[in-house]
């Protein structure tokens, strides 16, 4: 008997019995993707976070759905995908009752291809000396910006804009790179898109062009699929597209890790330093030492973008420090490490200590260790720590580090660029503090200066980053999107304030954020958070003093502050009491405090000088 | 010159027969228990076999059997039997037809 529509209950029963959702690792066959995607559709999976993704494109992308679902599951998301009818961007975005807005996506992808909009402008590039293409470029960027504006009227979810991938065929063929290059014109349109995007909060570029280039322009499209269904992505490239898009989404929607913890023997150098000695380890310009030197350079590239470095190794600490200081080929300096634990204890314990020392959660650490036994020990005893599945062959180390998505984040703030320097300053501050007789003397002699900003455009991405990442000194842990914060900063019922700190050792950057909202005549502290790096220096009091003054300017008689407990913010449970607030009644799960502005206030701390806005 | 024996498609790395591999792909794509798949099944009898899942089925078969279908024939290969014959022909394994 054939399996017909009426027989679908049998099919469901079969699925119910067999669909344990195991999410396989490594390379998958097409059929495996389809099978796993199928089981992911049968219902909610406990360990995955539901996520709704909407895609609007000028070419058919529906066929990629199973790959997206499986790759998203590997990244911890249970994806539900909405595909708009192709080309119908504005209609869907403008209508608040459209299927797109009803779907209420957690992220929106806009994927336009110039050749889909105006094939002549691309294919017959030289018919108008490239002029038509330049016009198209301007139209496309404006159109995408208009789409974001329309979407923002309904949603603050992040928007990912695909940039433009150069076509496989160019009119000048092998001589395209000479004069009047079409590929160069694509470079210009992408630059235009990048500049256009940077004005829109919560909007990032999805580097579709980079993806196509890395997979090979010539092999990207399967002409059969294009002919049959306007599918621009060949079947063999669909898993890669899904991985790339999911990684981009994850990089936008979740906090990035902050510290790379490295093993030493057979990770930063070849061999075992305890056995082989300083001269015996492989590290230098010839193979195999060249492999480890190249890996160290990659590690330093991560440091350059703000990732802290630490080492955990089972070794003799003196031998290791000597290797760092004296080995002529060692690229990573001992003083560039934010923390180290060289001893014989279990690595999970050392990792927890490092997290505490750096004021980070253990989930902000990423471990790179060549030894699978150590990795298993960490996974078992410090499961929050992210452990890279390090390949056996050291030649693969660089790629393993590049492919791990834990450090992904859109954009690079000044704080990222200078974070490592500031941790070094922090060590100097600690040493300085130990020489001071009293805490007060220490604080005065730090010569701190603070400057408060009301959510101006250049500070927004750092403010949003702190809002997304701060776990410990965070009273409410509300993760506002950048676009929401931008809206609040200009709304009459909101005040956004961020505090930038500088002292004799250097610029600490933007370290604290507070958001006030007017509700029933009260000024409610919606958000109050601070980087733990500047704890116990009076910074929180300075920002609160500013918010209290703002509340008075808003004409409020009370400031209301909530402490919403989480697993991580026990640190601040008595914050409002310390600031002189009194407890009041609140709903369950919230400790509420109030400050009566007619009788009380919060004073700006004497130890910090207030600097006018720069 | 000695001729190489024909490749035995019934013994893949997974020791599955041609028929088992075929059933396994259909099972992945449509969620049908492999043993319940019939030779007479087609886009008419399997509700989920629509134009979109058809393309996914085609990719899955192409990658499983390392074959390539022409754009022209893809829309017509909408039954188990048609696909089985077509793949078997491509594999030059007439004895399994």
Interface residues (C-beta under 8 A of the other chain):
Chain A: X1 X2 X3 X4 X5 X8 X10 X11 X14 X15 X29 X30 X31 X32 X34 X35 X38 X62 X63 X66 X223 X224 X225 X227 X228 X229 X231 X235 X236 X238
Chain B: X24 X25 X27 X28 X29 X30 X31 X32 X33 X36 X37 X38 X40 X41 X45 X46 X47 X51 X52 X55 X56 X59 X60 X62 X63 X64 X69 X70 X71 X74 X75
